[in-house]
Amino acid sequence: MEKIEKAIELFNRFRSPEANAKLISKDDEYVEVKFYGHMCLTCGYYDYFEDFRYEALDLGVELVIDEVRDYGDHAIVRFRIVGKD
């Protein structure tokens, strides 16, 4: 859990206010993160989610995007945890 929270902190440090992340839920298998802000919705929308994956990977947690739910002004992304140090 600490590594996911650190990944969110780093993501927000480097991408806010354009894009922000907030932990919604986490268990042993999945992490759900809310992404919101003034994100570019046409090009590179999924890049924000991939950027978060790389922040987590740098901290030793490997994530795979499992589901993206788009709500217009924000997205909830469910990541499956496939590996962790």
C-alpha positions as CSV (number, residue, x, y, z in Angstrom):
1,M,0.0,0.0,0.0
2,E,2.8,2.4,0.8
3,K,4.3,2.0,-2.7
4,I,1.0,2.7,-4.4
5,E,0.5,5.8,-2.2
6,K,4.1,7.0,-3.0
7,A,3.4,6.4,-6.8
8,I,0.3,8.6,-6.5
9,E,2.2,11.2,-4.6
10,L,4.9,11.3,-7.4
11,F,2.4,11.3,-10.2
12,N,0.6,14.3,-8.7
13,R,3.9,16.1,-8.0
14,F,4.9,16.0,-11.6
15,R,1.5,16.2,-13.4
16,S,-0.7,18.3,-11.3
17,P,-2.8,20.4,-12.0
18,E,-3.1,19.0,-15.5
19,A,-3.7,15.5,-14.2
20,N,-4.3,14.3,-10.6
21,A,-4.6,10.8,-9.2
22,K,-6.5,9.6,-6.0
23,L,-6.5,6.1,-4.6
24,I,-10.1,4.7,-4.6
25,S,-9.5,1.2,-3.4
26,K,-6.8,-1.5,-3.1
27,D,-6.7,-5.2,-2.2
28,D,-4.1,-7.9,-2.9
29,E,-5.1,-8.2,-6.5
30,Y,-6.3,-4.8,-7.7
31,V,-5.8,-1.1,-7.3
32,E,-8.4,1.5,-8.4
33,V,-7.3,5.0,-9.0
34,K,-9.4,8.1,-10.0
35,F,-7.7,10.4,-12.5
36,Y,-9.1,13.9,-12.9
37,G,-8.0,17.4,-13.9
38,H,-7.6,19.3,-17.2
39,M,-6.3,16.2,-19.0
40,C,-6.0,16.2,-22.7
41,L,-8.9,13.9,-23.8
42,T,-8.0,13.5,-27.5
43,C,-4.4,12.6,-27.7
44,G,-2.5,10.8,-25.0
45,Y,-5.5,10.2,-22.7
46,Y,-4.3,6.7,-21.8
47,D,-0.7,8.1,-21.4
48,Y,-1.7,9.4,-18.0
49,F,-2.6,5.9,-16.9
50,E,0.5,4.5,-18.4
51,D,2.6,7.1,-16.6
52,F,1.1,6.0,-13.3
53,R,2.0,2.4,-14.1
54,Y,5.6,3.5,-14.6
55,E,5.7,5.4,-11.3
56,A,4.5,2.3,-9.6
57,L,7.0,0.1,-11.5
58,D,9.9,2.4,-10.5
59,L,8.8,1.6,-6.9
60,G,8.7,-2.1,-7.5
61,V,5.0,-2.7,-8.2
62,E,4.1,-4.0,-11.6
63,L,0.5,-3.0,-12.7
64,V,-1.5,-3.9,-15.8
65,I,-4.6,-1.8,-16.8
66,D,-7.6,-4.0,-16.3
67,E,-10.5,-1.6,-16.9
68,V,-11.0,2.1,-17.6
69,R,-14.3,3.7,-16.7
70,D,-14.7,7.1,-18.3
71,Y,-17.1,9.6,-16.6
72,G,-16.4,12.6,-18.8
73,D,-14.8,14.8,-16.1
74,H,-12.7,11.9,-14.6
75,A,-11.8,8.3,-15.1
76,I,-11.6,5.4,-12.7
77,V,-8.9,3.0,-13.7
78,R,-8.6,-0.5,-12.3
79,F,-5.1,-1.9,-12.3
80,R,-4.3,-5.6,-11.7
81,I,-1.2,-6.1,-9.6
82,V,1.0,-8.6,-11.4
83,G,4.2,-8.3,-9.4
84,K,5.7,-6.5,-6.5
85,D,9.1,-6.4,-4.7
